Amino acid sequence: MRTRDSAADREGLLTMPRSRGAMSGVLLILLGAWGAIIPFVGPLFGFAFTPDTAWQWTAARGWLEVLPGAAAILGGLILIGSGSRASASLGAWLAAAAGAWFVIGRTLAGPWGIGDVGVPTGTSSGMRALEELAFFSLLGVVIVFLAAAAQGRVSVRGRRAAGKPAPAAERDPRASAAGAGPVPETGSETGPETGPERKGAHEYRPAQGDQGAG
């Protein structure tokens, strides 16, 4: 019995409902797709970094935008399809790393020789700030936040998975009637003994041989 309970506890620690990471997974996929595609389609709408040419591949775009975008998409897919806490946690960590790379990637691009994505092409300071946020900074922060939220959700365990005993009513249905008072013994329809038949009542009866003595 102990072996069965231990196996069930281990299974409860590893498994989880698939819906736990579904919403975060969908949002991570959308944000990752945005980060990976926007450098190629943004120039069509005047929303881009230099070189502002649509569908132009560069090493910097590949390393600093396509790669983290694809990693965020993969992390989101793992979260959506996983019924295991271990794999879901891996997906969340992968997405968090992708978001962090969106934020810090350009700082490391020069020392690592990855390349340069250029500068925002907006005609005003407000538009340039918006491009900076939408392409890198804010995008990465939101991805990290969603990944952290997903990590928190998949790490939550229920009562049974955490090894806590089930309520008494679930273990034994008869326990739910324990608070209703004593239960009459089997075979007794009248409940507790009453009248002359109750315990000790014969001690007060006069003996049959003494009834005529008076």
Residue pairs with C-beta under 8 A, 6 or more apart in sequence:
8 160
9 161
9 163
12 157
12 158
12 160
12 161
12 162
12 163
13 85
13 157
13 161
14 84
14 85
14 86
15 83
15 84
15 85
15 161
16 83
16 84
16 85
16 88
16 154
16 161
17 83
18 80
18 81
18 82
18 83
20 88
20 153
20 154
20 156
21 79
21 80
21 82
21 88
21 91
21 92
21 150
21 153
21 154
22 79
22 80
24 76
24 79
24 92
24 146
24 147
24 149
24 150
24 153
25 75
25 76
25 77
25 78
25 79
25 80
25 91
25 150
26 76
26 80
27 76
27 146
28 72
28 73
28 75
28 76
28 79
28 95
28 143
28 146
28 147
28 150
29 72
29 73
29 76
29 77
29 80
31 72
31 139
31 142
31 143
31 146
32 68
32 69
32 70
32 71
32 72
32 73
32 74
32 75
32 76
32 95
32 98
32 143
33 69
33 73
34 69
34 139
35 65
35 68
35 69
35 72
35 102
35 135
35 139
35 143
36 65
36 66
36 68
36 69
36 70
36 73
37 69
38 47
38 65
38 134
38 135
39 48
39 49
39 61
39 65
39 66
39 117
39 135
40 54
40 55
40 56
40 61
41 54
41 55
42 48
42 49
42 52
42 54
42 131
42 135
43 52
43 53
43 54
43 121
44 54
46 52
46 121
47 121
47 122
47 131
47 134
48 120
48 121
48 131
49 117
49 118
49 119
49 120
49 121
49 131
49 135
50 118
50 119
50 121
51 58
51 118
52 121
58 115
58 117
59 114
59 115
60 109
60 114
60 115
60 116
60 117
60 118
61 117
63 105
63 109
63 114
63 115
64 101
64 102
64 105
64 106
64 109
64 114
64 115
64 117
64 136
65 102
65 117
65 135
67 101
68 98
68 99
68 101
68 102
68 105
68 140
69 98
71 94
71 95
71 97
71 98
71 101
72 94
72 95
72 98
72 99
72 143
74 91
74 94
75 91
75 92
75 93
75 94
75 95
75 96
75 98
75 147
76 91
76 95
77 91
78 87
78 88
78 90
78 91
78 94
79 88
79 91
79 92
79 95
79 150
79 154
82 88
82 91
85 154
85 155
88 150
88 154
89 151
89 154
89 155
91 150
92 147
92 148
92 150
92 151
92 154
93 147
93 151
95 143
95 146
95 147
95 150
96 143
96 144
96 147
96 148
96 151
98 140
98 143
99 139
99 140
99 141
99 142
99 143
99 144
99 145
99 146
99 147
100 140
100 144
101 140
102 136
102 137
102 139
102 140
102 143
103 136
103 137
103 140
103 141
103 144
105 114
105 136
106 116
106 117
106 136
108 114
109 115
109 116
109 117
110 116
117 135
119 128
120 127
120 128
120 129
120 131
120 132
120 135
121 128
121 131
122 128
122 129
122 130
122 131
133 139
159 166
160 166
165 171
168 175
168 176
168 178
169 175
169 176
177 183
184 191
184 192
193 199
195 201
196 205
